[in-house]
């Protein structure tokens, strides 16, 4: 995943000897990543191999740049970037092209637009920014990883290559005390970057994980060693022995035990990176001790030699079969695929890396190298989007024929009855039929079929500040106000509730926030690995706003899939349900103090397949994408919701039969797509359920008016 700087060291003068220990460390790093991604038991921390590569890159690149400054008094940027292009681009573009071809043959068409963007950004080495943006979208619809996701680390390194040589050149305009100047610069960048990473991590983990400024300190850790090269070469052998052994132990321990990548690149990343630091430090001695020499063994060196190509190949080789199978592969299959990636890496290193590094076809002329790189990367992007356009042609050419009223009439015509709690609903078998030509919404645009509160910025995202918009809908001139309150599953009901409000002449106040339950509980955000600080702030402010509004009716909905903690430990099972129940009682007590009638909407079913991707892969069979009722609906959770409603003397609206009228739960009813991901209804389907919801609300209000 890093540049092939070991070869440069081998070609340098004797004082910059070939470092077998570094080659071996590269072998360990790529081996950890490979075993981790293959899901081999015992290597849950293998992702730290990427952090080790960053340290190695910082050390090797900085050492080469310093030697160039010492030798010529300057840095030739043309030569520097031409060398990077010859070493990195041929293999990476080849793997990207093969991945694109494989995806065009085997991928569901709906995945190709996203892959085209991924491949284009990977070819331009900015995929880390692409993935950071998409990771912050709570409603990202596909649970299938991109086959080029691993290119994010190459993006970080290339951005380092843009930034670091220029900064080195500026601070070393005075050639005296070169090493000291580089050391001081490295220390300053290291402290600034690590501090920023620790600050950003709990606030926006995806950007902290993927962005160059928060990862720079790992590369700079290697630069610190390079700046002190002359000094550390004279360390005694005893110190080399201790630091080498300790470094190896830290790296291996990290690869076996560090199981939470969400805490990276904060201080948790210090263990593997400092381990790599100590290994490089120990091997810098003129007479390295046994631990350093042990890394320079033939198997590790051989793995290190192909580590760049192996990093490129291993992820698409593992992911593409998973996409084809539409599920997780067996351990034996994953190990076989990992071995296949090693073979592909060896062939790529021999027949692509080495020849192009020597100037095969692209020559050794810097300007020509840079021009060819730009042209080829651009052509790859054009081809990727061309494949996307050709493959999704059928998905684009869909006709829309019915109105919202037609959709609602169809849903209302179905016999969708409520069922008493603790009984299994008697559902008819789900019929199989092709994806309708006039599916609403169509597959290409379904992920955008969200409530208007989302685009109006009335829905608060989990990583952003609370919305300050009025968020008033329904009959805005009415003096009778109702409220929708809860998380993103409450948001799914907005189109239906908004339609009911218009028909009933109610003013609607919508207050929803992603991953923030209406229940008064600590909200744990799995994407950051920490509690959401803005959730309790938003919840308290929303409840205060509701009480001040004195509404007529409050509709509350929350997901059953919430995550919460007790003493920093994730709660599970009965303990988790008890925390939710107690928290909901506190919330409902506050809401009822407003004088409003309060109703609880039971959680909607959950799907076990991404409906958009699945239907794209199975255009002739909507049944192939259905989820068994037993997997989609938890009667135990409905019982918990019923107990909450009963103990707090409020009605419970149970919509499970509306959303899942047959078994298995269909993803298409008539010609309406029910969900745009595994947990959220499409706005089209939600609005079509307005009649059902209106009847349920009206029935629940009748006892209160007697």
VENRA-V69972 format. One record per pair of residues at least 6 apart in sequence whose C-alpha atoms are under 7 Angstrom apart, sorted by sequence separation. I is the first residue (numbers start at 1). J is the second residue. D is the distance in Angstrom with one decimal. If there is no record, write none. Layout:
# VENRA-V69972
<<I | J | D> <I | J | D>>
This chain:
# VENRA-V69972
<<68 | 74 | 6.8> <69 | 75 | 6.0> <121 | 127 | 4.7> <134 | 140 | 6.8> <172 | 178 | 6.3> <208 | 214 | 5.7> <282 | 288 | 6.5> <322 | 328 | 5.9> <419 | 425 | 6.1> <453 | 459 | 5.6> <460 | 466 | 5.4> <501 | 507 | 6.4> <524 | 530 | 5.7> <525 | 531 | 5.8> <564 | 570 | 5.9> <565 | 571 | 5.2> <592 | 598 | 6.7> <618 | 624 | 6.9> <645 | 651 | 6.0> <660 | 666 | 6.5> <667 | 673 | 5.9> <668 | 674 | 5.8> <675 | 681 | 4.1> <676 | 682 | 5.4> <9 | 16 | 6.0> <10 | 17 | 6.0> <36 | 43 | 5.3> <68 | 75 | 6.3> <201 | 208 | 5.3> <322 | 329 | 6.2> <362 | 369 | 6.2> <460 | 467 | 5.5> <501 | 508 | 6.4> <516 | 523 | 6.1> <524 | 531 | 4.3> <525 | 532 | 5.9> <564 | 571 | 6.0> <615 | 622 | 6.4> <645 | 652 | 5.9> <667 | 674 | 5.3> <674 | 681 | 5.6> <675 | 682 | 5.0> <9 | 17 | 6.3> <10 | 18 | 4.3> <35 | 43 | 6.3> <36 | 44 | 5.9> <200 | 208 | 5.8> <441 | 449 | 6.9> <459 | 467 | 6.7> <523 | 531 | 5.6> <524 | 532 | 5.9> <667 | 675 | 6.6> <674 | 682 | 5.8> <9 | 18 | 5.5> <36 | 45 | 6.9> <118 | 127 | 6.5> <121 | 130 | 7.0> <172 | 181 | 6.8> <283 | 292 | 5.4> <458 | 467 | 5.6> <522 | 531 | 6.7> <523 | 532 | 5.5> <673 | 682 | 6.9> <36 | 46 | 4.7> <65 | 75 | 6.9> <171 | 181 | 6.9> <282 | 292 | 6.6> <457 | 467 | 6.5> <498 | 508 | 6.8> <615 | 625 | 6.5> <642 | 652 | 6.6> <35 | 46 | 6.7> <36 | 47 | 6.4> <197 | 208 | 5.9> <458 | 469 | 5.9> <614 | 625 | 5.8> <674 | 685 | 5.4> <523 | 535 | 6.6> <673 | 685 | 6.7> <33 | 46 | 4.9> <279 | 292 | 7.0> <458 | 471 | 5.5> <672 | 685 | 6.3> <32 | 46 | 4.3> <33 | 47 | 5.2> <611 | 625 | 6.3> <32 | 47 | 6.8> <33 | 49 | 5.4> <318 | 334 | 6.6> <609 | 625 | 6.6> <6 | 23 | 7.0> <32 | 49 | 5.7> <197 | 214 | 4.5> <254 | 271 | 6.7> <196 | 214 | 6.1> <254 | 272 | 5.8> <30 | 49 | 6.0> <318 | 337 | 6.1> <516 | 535 | 5.6> <608 | 627 | 6.0> <29 | 49 | 4.1> <193 | 213 | 5.9> <194 | 214 | 6.5> <317 | 337 | 6.3> <607 | 627 | 5.7> <29 | 50 | 6.9> <193 | 214 | 5.4> <250 | 271 | 6.2> <251 | 272 | 4.8> <491 | 512 | 6.1> <250 | 272 | 6.0> <490 | 512 | 6.8> <29 | 52 | 6.2> <96 | 119 | 6.5> <193 | 216 | 6.0> <194 | 217 | 5.7> <29 | 53 | 6.7> <127 | 151 | 6.4> <128 | 152 | 4.0> <193 | 217 | 5.2> <251 | 275 | 5.3> <314 | 338 | 6.3> <317 | 341 | 6.4> <474 | 498 | 5.2> <482 | 506 | 6.5> <488 | 512 | 6.5> <127 | 152 | 5.1> <128 | 153 | 6.9> <250 | 275 | 5.0> <251 | 276 | 6.7> <473 | 498 | 6.7> <474 | 499 | 6.9> <481 | 506 | 5.6> <482 | 507 | 6.1> <483 | 508 | 5.6> <484 | 509 | 6.4> <485 | 510 | 6.5> <486 | 511 | 6.8> <487 | 512 | 5.1> <488 | 513 | 6.0> <607 | 632 | 5.7> <475 | 501 | 6.4> <480 | 506 | 5.3> <481 | 507 | 4.5> <482 | 508 | 5.0> <483 | 509 | 4.7> <484 | 510 | 4.9> <485 | 511 | 5.0> <486 | 512 | 5.0> <487 | 513 | 4.8> <488 | 514 | 4.8> <606 | 632 | 4.7> <26 | 53 | 6.9> <128 | 155 | 5.7> <190 | 217 | 4.5> <248 | 275 | 6.4> <314 | 341 | 5.0> <474 | 501 | 4.8> <475 | 502 | 5.0> <478 | 505 | 6.2> <480 | 507 | 5.9> <481 | 508 | 5.8> <482 | 509 | 6.3> <483 | 510 | 5.9> <484 | 511 | 6.0> <485 | 512 | 5.6> <486 | 513 | 6.7> <487 | 514 | 5.1> <488 | 515 | 6.6> <605 | 632 | 4.9> <606 | 633 | 6.8> <127 | 155 | 6.0> <128 | 156 | 6.7> <189 | 217 | 6.8> <247 | 275 | 3.9> <313 | 341 | 5.6> <474 | 502 | 4.6> <478 | 506 | 5.7> <479 | 507 | 7.0> <487 | 515 | 5.8> <605 | 633 | 5.1> <119 | 148 | 6.8> <122 | 151 | 5.9> <125 | 154 | 6.4> <126 | 155 | 5.0> <247 | 276 | 6.0> <478 | 507 | 5.4> <487 | 516 | 5.2> <93 | 123 | 6.5> <118 | 148 | 6.7> <125 | 155 | 4.3> <190 | 220 | 5.9> <475 | 505 | 5.2> <487 | 517 | 5.2> <115 | 146 | 6.8> <190 | 221 | 6.9> <247 | 278 | 4.9> <248 | 279 | 6.6> <310 | 341 | 6.3> <475 | 506 | 5.4> <476 | 507 | 5.0> <486 | 517 | 5.9> <487 | 518 | 6.6> <511 | 542 | 6.7> <247 | 279 | 5.1> <310 | 342 | 5.9> <313 | 345 | 6.6> <474 | 506 | 6.1> <475 | 507 | 4.8> <486 | 518 | 4.7> <125 | 158 | 6.5> <474 | 507 | 5.0> <485 | 518 | 6.9> <186 | 220 | 5.9> <244 | 278 | 6.0> <473 | 507 | 6.1> <474 | 508 | 5.1> <629 | 663 | 5.8> <243 | 278 | 5.4> <244 | 279 | 4.8> <310 | 345 | 4.6> <472 | 507 | 6.9> <473 | 508 | 4.8> <628 | 663 | 6.2> <629 | 664 | 5.4> <243 | 279 | 6.7> <309 | 345 | 4.7> <472 | 508 | 5.5> <473 | 509 | 6.4> <602 | 638 | 6.8> <628 | 664 | 4.1> <629 | 665 | 5.8> <186 | 223 | 6.5> <401 | 438 | 6.7> <472 | 509 | 4.8> <627 | 664 | 5.2> <628 | 665 | 6.0> <186 | 224 | 5.9> <244 | 282 | 5.0> <399 | 437 | 6.8> <400 | 438 | 5.2> <471 | 509 | 5.8> <472 | 510 | 6.7> <626 | 664 | 5.6> <627 | 665 | 5.1> <243 | 282 | 5.7> <306 | 345 | 5.9> <309 | 348 | 6.4> <398 | 437 | 5.7> <399 | 438 | 5.1> <471 | 510 | 5.7> <524 | 563 | 5.3> <602 | 641 | 6.7> <626 | 665 | 5.4> <627 | 666 | 7.0> <306 | 346 | 5.9> <309 | 349 | 6.3> <398 | 438 | 5.6> <518 | 558 | 6.1> <523 | 563 | 6.4> <524 | 564 | 5.0> <626 | 666 | 4.9> <183 | 224 | 5.8> <241 | 282 | 6.9> <517 | 558 | 5.5> <523 | 564 | 5.3> <524 | 565 | 6.7> <626 | 667 | 5.9> <240 | 282 | 4.3> <522 | 564 | 5.5> <554 | 596 | 6.6> <625 | 667 | 6.8> <240 | 283 | 7.0> <306 | 349 | 5.9> <451 | 494 | 6.4> <521 | 564 | 6.9> <522 | 565 | 6.5> <553 | 596 | 5.2> <554 | 597 | 6.2> <555 | 598 | 6.1> <556 | 599 | 6.2> <557 | 600 | 6.0> <560 | 603 | 6.4> <623 | 666 | 6.8> <653 | 696 | 6.6> <183 | 227 | 5.4> <451 | 495 | 6.0> <547 | 591 | 6.6> <550 | 594 | 5.3> <552 | 596 | 4.9> <553 | 597 | 4.7> <554 | 598 | 4.7> <555 | 599 | 5.0> <556 | 600 | 4.9> <557 | 601 | 5.1> <559 | 603 | 5.7> <182 | 227 | 5.8> <240 | 285 | 6.7> <517 | 562 | 7.0> <550 | 595 | 6.5> <551 | 596 | 5.5> <552 | 597 | 6.2> <553 | 598 | 5.8> <554 | 599 | 6.3> <555 | 600 | 6.0> <556 | 601 | 6.1> <557 | 602 | 6.7> <558 | 603 | 6.4> <600 | 645 | 6.9> <245 | 291 | 5.5> <550 | 596 | 6.6> <555 | 601 | 6.9> <557 | 603 | 6.8> <622 | 668 | 6.8> <244 | 291 | 5.3> <547 | 594 | 4.6> <179 | 227 | 5.0> <240 | 288 | 6.2> <241 | 289 | 4.9> <244 | 292 | 5.9> <395 | 443 | 6.8> <396 | 444 | 7.0> <543 | 591 | 6.8> <179 | 228 | 6.5> <232 | 281 | 6.8> <240 | 289 | 5.7> <241 | 290 | 6.4> <395 | 444 | 6.4> <651 | 700 | 6.2> <215 | 265 | 6.5> <235 | 285 | 5.7> <237 | 287 | 6.6> <241 | 291 | 6.1> <602 | 652 | 6.6> <2 | 53 | 6.4> <214 | 265 | 7.0> <233 | 284 | 5.1> <234 | 285 | 5.8> <237 | 288 | 6.4> <462 | 513 | 6.6> <599 | 650 | 5.7> <600 | 651 | 6.3> <601 | 652 | 5.8> <602 | 653 | 6.0> <604 | 655 | 6.9> <605 | 656 | 6.5> <232 | 284 | 6.3> <233 | 285 | 4.2> <234 | 286 | 6.5> <237 | 289 | 5.7> <459 | 511 | 6.8> <460 | 512 | 6.4> <461 | 513 | 5.9> <462 | 514 | 5.2> <598 | 650 | 6.1> <599 | 651 | 5.2> <600 | 652 | 4.9> <601 | 653 | 4.8> <602 | 654 | 5.2> <604 | 656 | 6.1> <159 | 212 | 6.8> <232 | 285 | 6.4> <233 | 286 | 5.5> <459 | 512 | 5.3> <460 | 513 | 4.5> <461 | 514 | 5.3> <462 | 515 | 6.4> <599 | 652 | 6.1> <600 | 653 | 6.2> <601 | 654 | 6.3> <602 | 655 | 6.8> <3 | 57 | 6.8> <459 | 513 | 5.7> <460 | 514 | 6.4> <2 | 57 | 6.3> <5 | 60 | 6.0> <156 | 211 | 6.8> <209 | 264 | 6.2> <218 | 273 | 6.8> <222 | 277 | 6.6> <156 | 212 | 5.0> <209 | 265 | 6.0> <225 | 281 | 6.9> <611 | 667 | 6.6> <205 | 262 | 6.9> <208 | 265 | 7.0> <152 | 210 | 6.7> <521 | 580 | 6.7> <519 | 580 | 6.1> <521 | 583 | 5.5> <520 | 583 | 4.1> <581 | 644 | 6.4> <585 | 648 | 7.0> <519 | 583 | 4.7> <520 | 584 | 5.9> <611 | 675 | 6.9> <612 | 676 | 6.6> <201 | 266 | 6.9> <519 | 584 | 4.1> <611 | 676 | 6.7> <490 | 556 | 7.0> <518 | 584 | 6.9> <520 | 586 | 6.5> <611 | 677 | 6.2> <490 | 557 | 4.7> <520 | 587 | 5.9> <610 | 677 | 5.5> <611 | 678 | 6.9> <197 | 265 | 6.4> <198 | 266 | 5.0> <483 | 551 | 6.9> <489 | 557 | 6.6> <490 | 558 | 6.1> <519 | 587 | 5.9> <610 | 678 | 5.5> <197 | 266 | 5.7> <482 | 551 | 5.4> <489 | 558 | 5.9> <518 | 587 | 7.0> <609 | 678 | 6.4> <136 | 206 | 6.4> <481 | 551 | 4.9> <482 | 552 | 5.6> <483 | 553 | 6.3> <484 | 554 | 6.1> <485 | 555 | 6.2> <486 | 556 | 5.7> <487 | 557 | 7.0> <489 | 559 | 5.7> <608 | 678 | 6.5> <135 | 206 | 5.9> <481 | 552 | 5.7> <482 | 553 | 4.7> <483 | 554 | 4.7> <484 | 555 | 5.0> <485 | 556 | 5.0> <486 | 557 | 5.2> <487 | 558 | 5.6> <607 | 678 | 4.7> <194 | 266 | 6.8> <466 | 538 | 6.0> <480 | 552 | 6.3> <482 | 554 | 5.7> <483 | 555 | 6.0> <484 | 556 | 6.2> <485 | 557 | 6.7> <486 | 558 | 5.6> <606 | 678 | 6.0> <607 | 679 | 6.5> <606 | 679 | 5.3> <132 | 206 | 5.3> <132 | 207 | 5.2> <132 | 210 | 5.8> <129 | 210 | 6.9> <128 | 210 | 5.2> <129 | 211 | 6.6> <4 | 87 | 6.4> <128 | 211 | 6.4> <3 | 87 | 6.6> <3 | 88 | 6.3> <75 | 169 | 6.7> <74 | 169 | 6.9> <2 | 154 | 6.9> <1 | 154 | 6.3> <58 | 219 | 4.2> <62 | 223 | 5.5> <57 | 219 | 6.4> <58 | 220 | 5.6> <55 | 218 | 5.4> <58 | 221 | 7.0> <59 | 222 | 3.9> <63 | 226 | 5.1> <54 | 218 | 5.8> <55 | 219 | 4.7> <58 | 222 | 4.6> <59 | 223 | 4.7> <62 | 226 | 6.1> <54 | 219 | 4.9> <58 | 223 | 5.0> <150 | 315 | 6.8> <55 | 221 | 5.9> <56 | 222 | 6.0> <59 | 225 | 6.4> <51 | 218 | 6.7> <55 | 222 | 4.6> <59 | 226 | 5.3> <147 | 315 | 6.2> <148 | 316 | 6.5> <147 | 316 | 4.5> <443 | 612 | 5.9> <147 | 319 | 5.6> <147 | 320 | 6.5> <435 | 619 | 5.3> <434 | 619 | 5.7> <435 | 620 | 6.2> <434 | 620 | 4.0> <435 | 621 | 6.8> <433 | 620 | 6.6> <434 | 621 | 4.9> <435 | 622 | 6.0> <433 | 621 | 5.5> <434 | 622 | 5.9> <492 | 680 | 6.0> <495 | 683 | 5.9> <499 | 687 | 6.8> <432 | 621 | 6.0> <433 | 622 | 5.8> <492 | 681 | 5.7> <432 | 622 | 5.9> <496 | 686 | 5.2> <500 | 690 | 6.0> <432 | 623 | 5.0> <489 | 680 | 6.5> <495 | 686 | 5.7> <496 | 687 | 4.2> <499 | 690 | 6.2> <431 | 623 | 7.0> <495 | 687 | 4.8> <496 | 688 | 7.0> <493 | 686 | 6.0> <496 | 689 | 6.0> <497 | 690 | 6.6> <492 | 686 | 6.8> <496 | 690 | 4.3> <500 | 694 | 5.9> <48 | 254 | 7.0> <48 | 255 | 6.2> <45 | 254 | 5.9> <46 | 255 | 4.5> <45 | 255 | 4.1> <46 | 256 | 6.8> <44 | 255 | 6.8> <45 | 256 | 5.2> <43 | 255 | 5.9> <44 | 256 | 5.8> <45 | 257 | 5.4> <43 | 256 | 4.8> <44 | 257 | 6.3> <45 | 258 | 4.4> <422 | 635 | 6.6> <42 | 256 | 5.9> <44 | 258 | 6.7> <45 | 259 | 4.9> <44 | 259 | 5.3> <107 | 323 | 6.9> <95 | 312 | 6.7> <99 | 316 | 6.7> <107 | 324 | 6.7> <55 | 273 | 6.5> <91 | 309 | 6.7> <95 | 313 | 6.7> <106 | 324 | 6.4> <421 | 639 | 6.7> <52 | 272 | 6.6> <92 | 312 | 6.6> <52 | 273 | 5.6> <55 | 276 | 6.9> <51 | 273 | 6.2> <32 | 255 | 6.4> <48 | 272 | 6.5> <52 | 276 | 5.9> <447 | 676 | 5.3> <446 | 676 | 5.7> <440 | 671 | 6.2> <441 | 672 | 6.9> <430 | 662 | 5.1> <439 | 671 | 4.9> <440 | 672 | 5.0> <441 | 673 | 6.3> <450 | 682 | 6.1> <451 | 683 | 5.5> <429 | 662 | 5.5> <430 | 663 | 5.3> <438 | 671 | 6.8> <439 | 672 | 5.9> <440 | 673 | 5.9> <449 | 682 | 5.6> <450 | 683 | 5.0> <427 | 661 | 6.3> <428 | 662 | 5.1> <429 | 663 | 5.1> <430 | 664 | 6.0> <439 | 673 | 6.7> <449 | 683 | 5.5> <427 | 662 | 4.8> <428 | 663 | 6.3> <436 | 671 | 5.8> <418 | 654 | 6.8> <427 | 663 | 5.9> <430 | 666 | 6.7> <418 | 657 | 6.3> <417 | 657 | 6.3> <416 | 657 | 5.7> <416 | 658 | 5.5> <441 | 684 | 6.9> <416 | 661 | 6.1> <124 | 377 | 6.4> <123 | 377 | 5.4> <91 | 348 | 6.8> <22 | 280 | 6.8> <204 | 463 | 6.3> <120 | 380 | 6.9> <203 | 463 | 6.9> <91 | 352 | 6.2> <120 | 381 | 4.6> <21 | 283 | 6.5> <90 | 352 | 6.7> <91 | 353 | 6.0> <119 | 381 | 7.0> <90 | 353 | 6.8> <262 | 527 | 6.8> <87 | 353 | 6.5> <90 | 356 | 6.8> <262 | 528 | 5.7> <263 | 529 | 6.8> <262 | 529 | 5.6> <116 | 384 | 4.8> <116 | 385 | 5.3> <25 | 295 | 6.7> <86 | 356 | 5.9> <87 | 357 | 5.3> <21 | 292 | 5.6> <24 | 295 | 4.9> <86 | 357 | 4.9> <21 | 293 | 6.4> <24 | 296 | 5.5> <28 | 300 | 6.9> <116 | 388 | 6.3> <27 | 300 | 5.0> <21 | 295 | 4.8> <27 | 301 | 6.4> <20 | 295 | 6.9> <21 | 296 | 4.7> <113 | 388 | 5.3> <20 | 296 | 4.4> <24 | 300 | 4.7> <27 | 303 | 4.7> <112 | 388 | 5.2> <24 | 301 | 4.8> <27 | 304 | 3.8> <30 | 307 | 5.8> <411 | 688 | 6.4> <23 | 301 | 5.2> <26 | 304 | 4.7> <411 | 689 | 6.7> <412 | 691 | 6.6> <24 | 304 | 5.7> <27 | 307 | 6.3> <34 | 314 | 6.7> <408 | 688 | 4.1> <412 | 692 | 6.9> <20 | 301 | 6.7> <23 | 304 | 4.9> <26 | 307 | 6.6> <30 | 311 | 6.5> <407 | 688 | 5.6> <408 | 689 | 6.5> <23 | 305 | 6.7> <109 | 391 | 5.7> <110 | 392 | 6.9> <104 | 387 | 6.8> <109 | 392 | 5.7> <82 | 366 | 4.8> <85 | 369 | 6.8> <100 | 384 | 6.8> <404 | 688 | 6.8> <79 | 366 | 5.6> <82 | 369 | 5.6> <78 | 366 | 5.7> <82 | 370 | 6.1> <85 | 373 | 6.9> <78 | 367 | 6.9> <38 | 334 | 5.4> <38 | 335 | 6.3> <38 | 338 | 6.6> <34 | 338 | 6.8> <1 | 307 | 7.0> <2 | 308 | 6.0> <141 | 447 | 6.5> <1 | 308 | 4.6> <1 | 311 | 5.2> <1 | 312 | 6.6> <205 | 527 | 6.7> <205 | 528 | 4.8> <204 | 528 | 6.8> <202 | 528 | 6.2> <202 | 530 | 6.4> <110 | 444 | 6.8> <143 | 610 | 6.8> <142 | 610 | 6.3> <111 | 613 | 6.6> <110 | 613 | 5.8> <108 | 613 | 6.3> <110 | 616 | 5.7> <109 | 616 | 5.9> <108 | 616 | 5.4> <109 | 617 | 6.9> <108 | 617 | 4.4> <141 | 676 | 6.8> <141 | 677 | 5.0>>
